[in-house]
Amino acid sequence: MRNAMQLMLAASVLALAVPAWAQTAPDHPSITVGGQTYTPLSIVTRNMGTKEDQTTALGPFHVIGNIYYVGTRTLSSYLIVTPQGNILVDSTYERNVPTIAKSVAKLGFKFSDIKILLGNHAHADHQEGDALVKQMTGAQVVAMEDDIPALQFMTPEGKEHPLDRIIHDGDKVTLGGTTLTAHLTAGHTRGCTSWTTTASENGKTYNVLIGCSLRAPAVIAPGTQAEFERSFKYVRTLPCEVQLGDHGSQFNLLEKYARLKAGGPNPFIDPKNCFHEADIEEAMFKAILAEQQKRD
């Protein structure tokens, strides 16, 4: 029985991680938010981009305060620098870890100075590289308890997924005067974790939200429905003036990066759009649920 349950869990984890273009589900419903029309396929395609997008470094560059972007064009990874060592958020695919390490070095920091590794959620495109980062740096790997079963199925090249500290909703991770608070925004995975912290620029302190994906699956089970309904309400209560996320498309990364390079005010300080992605994903969630209820 246990083996059967494990196989079912593994299948569900893989199904959530597989890009929509590799699935056979019809590409509907369609929603319009802010004048832009979306389908399930368009959202996943927007998030993932091409294989080249997933593996090609963007920047690296300074975002705000002690936060730096060290990810790829479509898969986010953040370096948070402190006097007592650094924090990495999202290792992405294992094959991207050397790319992230090069980005860290290009910024003038040592990859070996990473002391803590955090993640947004237990899908391969965000946390598959955790074991290799642990191997290269010795960093403490922190994970939301609800995502542990899915993480334990993540074994690239046979590497067991490291788990050094188990956290829960509201727990804090602190290093060198920087504190990040974990918020359980479940639905996309059981332990989907959004992180909040603060960062200072030009004498002002800003609330930063590193959001976890709120994208709903093609079929929404009752338990998953309850998780999403809680998360859509919860995420909008989080303090936010700088929205980041596990995919750059969730906060217009490429557009903001181009504006950052051009000079002028920091485009990542964008409080009015902090929950635009939540608006998109909630509209799609409700549309999928409505279609599903009609079929039932």
Kinemage of the C-alpha trace (Angstrom):
@kinemage 1
@onewidth
@group {chain A} dominant
@subgroup {mainchain}
@vectorlist {calphas} color= white
{ca met a 1} P 0.000 0.000 0.000
{ca arg a 2} L 2.784 2.405 0.941
{ca asn a 3} L 4.613 1.761 -2.347
{ca ala a 4} L 1.398 2.402 -4.285
{ca met a 5} L 0.869 5.678 -2.451
{ca gln a 6} L 4.455 6.717 -3.166
{ca leu a 7} L 3.992 5.984 -6.865
{ca met a 8} L 0.798 8.036 -6.927
{ca leu a 9} L 2.584 10.945 -5.250
{ca ala a 10} L 5.499 10.729 -7.656
{ca ala a 11} L 3.116 10.767 -10.614
{ca ser a 12} L 1.301 13.809 -9.260
{ca val a 13} L 4.568 15.676 -8.671
{ca leu a 14} L 5.753 14.930 -12.198
{ca ala a 15} L 2.405 15.943 -13.688
{ca leu a 16} L 2.579 19.321 -11.995
{ca ala a 17} L 6.148 19.902 -13.180
{ca val a 18} L 5.653 18.852 -16.822
{ca pro a 19} L 5.184 21.876 -19.124
{ca ala a 20} L 1.691 22.246 -20.566
{ca trp a 21} L 2.971 21.887 -24.133
{ca ala a 22} L 3.988 18.308 -23.234
{ca gln a 23} L 0.488 17.480 -21.970
{ca thr a 24} L -2.599 16.593 -23.962
{ca ala a 25} L -5.225 18.563 -21.992
{ca pro a 26} L -7.250 21.052 -24.076
{ca asp a 27} L -5.972 24.606 -23.825
{ca his a 28} L -8.924 26.218 -22.072
{ca pro a 29} L -10.463 28.107 -20.367
{ca ser a 30} L -9.528 31.580 -21.575
{ca ile a 31} L -9.511 34.617 -19.284
{ca thr a 32} L -8.789 38.320 -19.719
{ca val a 33} L -7.104 40.346 -16.970
{ca gly a 34} L -5.882 43.910 -17.435
{ca gly a 35} L -6.640 43.759 -21.144
{ca gln a 36} L -4.442 40.673 -21.653
{ca thr a 37} L -5.904 37.288 -22.574
{ca tyr a 38} L -4.476 34.104 -21.055
{ca thr a 39} L -4.961 30.365 -21.442
{ca pro a 40} L -3.361 27.617 -19.330
{ca leu a 41} L -0.832 26.968 -22.117
{ca ser a 42} L 0.026 30.635 -22.561
{ca ile a 43} L 0.720 31.003 -18.835
{ca val a 44} L 3.072 28.008 -18.684
{ca thr a 45} L 4.785 29.032 -21.940
{ca arg a 46} L 5.208 32.546 -20.550
{ca asn a 47} L 6.684 31.154 -17.323
{ca met a 48} L 9.074 28.616 -18.814
{ca gly a 49} L 10.091 30.116 -22.156
{ca thr a 50} L 12.388 28.041 -24.350
{ca lys a 51} L 15.005 25.560 -23.167
{ca glu a 52} L 17.564 28.253 -23.920
{ca asp a 53} L 15.640 30.738 -21.758
{ca gln a 54} L 15.650 28.248 -18.897
{ca thr a 55} L 19.433 27.838 -18.931
{ca thr a 56} L 20.806 31.210 -20.101
{ca ala a 57} L 21.869 33.616 -17.349
{ca leu a 58} L 20.187 36.997 -17.153
{ca gly a 59} L 22.507 39.663 -15.834
{ca pro a 60} L 23.410 39.045 -13.031
{ca phe a 61} L 22.336 42.338 -11.498
{ca his a 62} L 21.499 44.223 -8.329
{ca val a 63} L 17.748 44.321 -7.621
{ca ile a 64} L 17.491 46.347 -4.412
{ca gly a 65} L 19.275 46.581 -1.074
{ca asn a 66} L 21.193 43.368 -0.467
{ca ile a 67} L 19.220 41.364 -3.052
{ca tyr a 68} L 20.711 40.313 -6.394
{ca tyr a 69} L 19.296 38.383 -9.343
{ca val a 70} L 21.445 35.363 -10.306
{ca gly a 71} L 18.908 33.281 -12.240
{ca thr a 72} L 18.177 32.655 -15.908
{ca arg a 73} L 15.848 34.430 -18.314
{ca thr a 74} L 12.815 32.555 -17.004
{ca leu a 75} L 13.847 30.665 -13.840
{ca ser a 76} L 14.518 32.975 -10.925
{ca ser a 77} L 17.284 32.651 -8.368
{ca tyr a 78} L 18.215 35.317 -5.819
{ca leu a 79} L 21.363 35.982 -3.816
{ca ile a 80} L 20.815 37.811 -0.532
{ca val a 81} L 24.093 39.138 0.850
{ca thr a 82} L 24.790 39.570 4.568
{ca pro a 83} L 27.927 40.211 6.677
{ca gln a 84} L 27.751 36.637 8.017
{ca gly a 85} L 27.402 34.858 4.704
{ca asn a 86} L 24.799 34.742 1.986
{ca ile a 87} L 21.376 33.233 1.296
{ca leu a 88} L 20.356 31.676 -2.022
{ca val a 89} L 16.675 31.433 -2.941
{ca asp a 90} L 15.898 28.732 -5.563
{ca ser a 91} L 18.603 26.558 -7.085
{ca thr a 92} L 16.463 25.839 -10.201
{ca tyr a 93} L 17.503 22.815 -12.307
{ca glu a 94} L 20.681 21.017 -11.272
{ca arg a 95} L 22.200 21.816 -14.671
{ca asn a 96} L 21.809 25.524 -13.879
{ca val a 97} L 23.802 25.466 -10.632
{ca pro a 98} L 27.169 26.130 -12.377
{ca thr a 99} L 25.508 29.026 -14.241
{ca ile a 100} L 24.224 30.457 -10.954
{ca ala a 101} L 27.674 30.034 -9.409
{ca lys a 102} L 29.222 31.983 -12.297
{ca ser a 103} L 26.652 34.747 -11.851
{ca val a 104} L 27.461 34.958 -8.143
{ca ala a 105} L 31.173 35.218 -8.950
{ca lys a 106} L 30.522 37.836 -11.645
{ca leu a 107} L 28.902 40.006 -8.967
{ca gly a 108} L 32.084 39.745 -6.899
{ca phe a 109} L 30.822 37.252 -4.306
{ca lys a 110} L 31.958 33.722 -3.472
{ca phe a 111} L 29.563 30.876 -4.123
{ca ser a 112} L 31.111 29.098 -1.140
{ca asp a 113} L 29.854 31.929 1.106
{ca ile a 114} L 26.258 30.740 0.690
{ca lys a 115} L 25.224 29.596 4.163
{ca ile a 116} L 21.471 29.040 3.693
{ca leu a 117} L 19.503 27.682 0.728
{ca leu a 118} L 15.780 28.420 0.511
{ca gly a 119} L 13.205 27.336 -2.057
{ca asn a 120} L 9.773 28.415 -3.280
{ca his a 121} L 8.321 25.012 -4.115
{ca ala a 122} L 9.140 21.381 -4.821
{ca his a 123} L 9.277 21.291 -8.605
{ca ala a 124} L 12.454 20.457 -10.472
{ca asp a 125} L 12.718 23.827 -12.214
{ca his a 126} L 13.048 25.500 -8.799
{ca gln a 127} L 14.678 23.060 -6.381
{ca glu a 128} L 16.288 20.213 -8.327
{ca gly a 129} L 19.716 21.795 -7.807
{ca asp a 130} L 19.497 21.824 -3.996
{ca ala a 131} L 21.696 18.754 -3.515
{ca leu a 132} L 24.454 20.136 -5.753
{ca val a 133} L 24.373 23.547 -4.030
{ca lys a 134} L 24.640 21.730 -0.694
{ca gln a 135} L 27.557 19.707 -2.035
{ca met a 136} L 29.369 22.803 -3.338
{ca thr a 137} L 28.755 25.125 -0.382
{ca gly a 138} L 27.688 23.132 2.676
{ca ala a 139} L 24.683 25.467 2.972
{ca gln a 140} L 21.830 24.673 5.349
{ca val a 141} L 18.868 23.580 3.227
{ca val a 142} L 15.530 24.851 4.542
{ca ala a 143} L 12.170 23.410 3.451
{ca met a 144} L 8.482 23.812 4.270
{ca glu a 145} L 7.259 20.613 5.925
{ca asp a 146} L 4.343 20.191 3.510
{ca asp a 147} L 6.732 19.945 0.535
{ca ile a 148} L 9.017 17.291 2.043
{ca pro a 149} L 7.332 14.259 0.388
{ca ala a 150} L 7.675 15.871 -3.050
{ca leu a 151} L 11.262 16.952 -2.381
{ca gln a 152} L 12.202 13.401 -1.405
{ca phe a 153} L 11.287 12.250 -4.923
{ca met a 154} L 13.715 14.828 -6.341
{ca thr a 155} L 16.932 12.810 -6.725
{ca pro a 156} L 18.973 14.081 -9.730
{ca glu a 157} L 21.765 11.667 -10.621
{ca gly a 158} L 20.708 9.649 -7.585
{ca lys a 159} L 21.431 12.459 -5.119
{ca glu a 160} L 19.221 12.393 -2.044
{ca his a 161} L 17.510 15.718 -1.460
{ca pro a 162} L 19.089 17.432 1.566
{ca leu a 163} L 16.829 18.596 4.390
{ca asp a 164} L 18.556 20.421 7.245
{ca arg a 165} L 15.772 22.554 8.712
{ca ile a 166} L 12.029 22.001 8.487
{ca ile a 167} L 9.847 25.103 8.689
{ca his a 168} L 6.163 26.010 8.906
{ca asp a 169} L 3.960 28.971 8.044
{ca gly a 170} L 5.247 32.104 9.783
{ca asp a 171} L 8.694 30.753 10.627
{ca lys a 172} L 11.666 33.092 10.188
{ca val a 173} L 15.115 32.516 8.701
{ca thr a 174} L 17.759 34.989 9.881
{ca leu a 175} L 21.372 35.531 8.878
{ca gly a 176} L 23.629 38.546 9.352
{ca gly a 177} L 20.840 40.945 10.259
{ca thr a 178} L 18.553 39.887 7.386
{ca thr a 179} L 15.310 38.070 8.193
{ca leu a 180} L 13.017 36.299 5.765
{ca thr a 181} L 9.579 35.119 6.846
{ca ala a 182} L 8.065 31.991 5.301
{ca his a 183} L 4.410 32.083 4.250
{ca leu a 184} L 2.609 28.896 3.252
{ca thr a 185} L 0.752 29.777 0.035
{ca ala a 186} L -0.172 26.235 -0.925
{ca gly a 187} L -1.985 25.020 -4.011
{ca his a 188} L 0.646 24.818 -6.737
{ca thr a 189} L 2.401 22.431 -4.334
{ca arg a 190} L 1.425 21.474 -0.817
{ca gly a 191} L 4.318 23.473 0.645
{ca cys a 192} L 4.481 26.375 -1.823
{ca thr a 193} L 6.349 29.075 0.114
{ca ser a 194} L 6.285 32.822 -0.425
{ca trp a 195} L 9.020 34.757 1.359
{ca thr a 196} L 8.875 38.304 2.707
{ca thr a 197} L 11.790 40.472 3.786
{ca thr a 198} L 12.855 44.119 3.658
{ca ala a 199} L 15.507 45.942 1.645
{ca ser a 200} L 16.798 49.500 1.811
{ca glu a 201} L 17.599 51.919 -1.002
{ca asn a 202} L 18.363 55.649 -0.860
{ca gly a 203} L 17.490 55.829 2.819
{ca lys a 204} L 14.110 54.115 2.446
{ca thr a 205} L 13.108 50.606 3.462
{ca tyr a 206} L 10.870 48.559 1.181
{ca asn a 207} L 8.856 45.376 1.715
{ca val a 208} L 9.961 42.612 -0.647
{ca leu a 209} L 7.787 39.629 -1.591
{ca ile a 210} L 9.399 36.640 -3.296
{ca gly a 211} L 6.178 34.975 -4.323
{ca cys a 212} L 5.525 31.311 -4.968
{ca ser a 213} L 3.572 30.311 -8.062
{ca leu a 214} L -0.213 30.406 -7.733
{ca arg a 215} L -0.836 28.518 -10.999
{ca ala a 216} L -3.627 25.969 -10.715
{ca pro a 217} L -3.473 22.465 -12.240
{ca ala a 218} L -5.764 21.288 -15.032
{ca val a 219} L -7.861 19.331 -12.511
{ca ile a 220} L -8.520 20.880 -9.111
{ca ala a 221} L -9.163 18.406 -6.286
{ca pro a 222} L -11.242 19.534 -3.292
{ca gly a 223} L -8.200 19.764 -1.012
{ca thr a 224} L -6.290 21.753 -3.594
{ca gln a 225} L -9.265 24.070 -4.072
{ca ala a 226} L -9.269 24.862 -0.353
{ca glu a 227} L -5.529 25.524 -0.410
{ca phe a 228} L -5.798 27.942 -3.320
{ca glu a 229} L -8.769 29.766 -1.842
{ca arg a 230} L -6.806 30.336 1.364
{ca ser a 231} L -3.643 31.336 -0.522
{ca phe a 232} L -5.285 33.918 -2.781
{ca lys a 233} L -6.632 35.680 0.310
{ca tyr a 234} L -3.445 35.232 2.320
{ca val a 235} L -0.985 36.481 -0.277
{ca arg a 236} L -2.840 39.781 -0.621
{ca thr a 237} L -2.293 40.446 3.098
{ca leu a 238} L 1.492 40.231 2.748
{ca pro a 239} L 3.491 43.475 2.796
{ca cys a 240} L 4.773 44.248 -0.687
{ca glu a 241} L 6.370 47.128 -2.538
{ca val a 242} L 8.873 45.024 -4.504
{ca gln a 243} L 7.360 41.888 -6.007
{ca leu a 244} L 9.688 39.116 -7.100
{ca gly a 245} L 8.846 35.481 -7.826
{ca asp a 246} L 10.017 32.064 -8.958
{ca his a 247} L 9.422 32.922 -12.639
{ca gly a 248} L 10.406 36.328 -13.979
{ca ser a 249} L 7.232 36.579 -16.055
{ca gln a 250} L 5.254 36.885 -12.816
{ca phe a 251} L 6.672 40.380 -12.261
{ca asn a 252} L 7.731 41.527 -15.755
{ca leu a 253} L 11.392 40.755 -15.122
{ca leu a 254} L 12.698 41.307 -18.646
{ca glu a 255} L 10.923 44.634 -19.059
{ca lys a 256} L 12.066 45.868 -15.650
{ca tyr a 257} L 15.637 44.674 -16.256
{ca ala a 258} L 15.762 46.658 -19.492
{ca arg a 259} L 14.475 49.752 -17.694
{ca leu a 260} L 16.996 49.221 -14.876
{ca lys a 261} L 19.881 49.164 -17.357
{ca ala a 262} L 18.582 52.357 -18.970
{ca gly a 263} L 18.841 54.210 -15.645
{ca gly a 264} L 16.292 56.198 -13.700
{ca pro a 265} L 14.115 55.108 -10.763
{ca asn a 266} L 14.324 51.475 -9.710
{ca pro a 267} L 11.540 49.743 -11.716
{ca phe a 268} L 11.383 46.871 -9.241
{ca ile a 269} L 9.799 49.227 -6.704
{ca asp a 270} L 6.293 48.712 -8.052
{ca pro a 271} L 3.702 48.410 -5.263
{ca lys a 272} L 0.657 48.939 -7.477
{ca asn a 273} L 1.430 45.732 -9.393
{ca cys a 274} L 2.408 43.530 -6.437
{ca phe a 275} L -0.700 41.360 -6.757
{ca his a 276} L -1.322 41.515 -10.502
{ca glu a 277} L -0.053 37.945 -10.870
{ca ala a 278} L -2.414 36.827 -8.109
{ca asp a 279} L -5.272 38.457 -10.042
{ca ile a 280} L -4.341 36.495 -13.184
{ca glu a 281} L -3.949 33.168 -11.425
{ca glu a 282} L -7.115 33.552 -9.336
{ca ala a 283} L -9.148 34.352 -12.445
{ca met a 284} L -7.754 31.254 -14.170
{ca phe a 285} L -8.333 29.130 -11.053
{ca lys a 286} L -11.993 30.197 -10.920
{ca ala a 287} L -12.455 29.588 -14.649
{ca ile a 288} L -10.936 26.086 -14.452
{ca leu a 289} L -13.093 25.308 -11.424
{ca ala a 290} L -16.249 26.559 -13.169
{ca glu a 291} L -15.578 24.337 -16.202
{ca gln a 292} L -14.847 21.395 -13.944
{ca gln a 293} L -18.078 21.868 -11.977
{ca lys a 294} L -20.100 21.989 -15.211
{ca arg a 295} L -18.575 18.660 -16.300
{ca asp a 296} L -19.335 17.120 -12.918
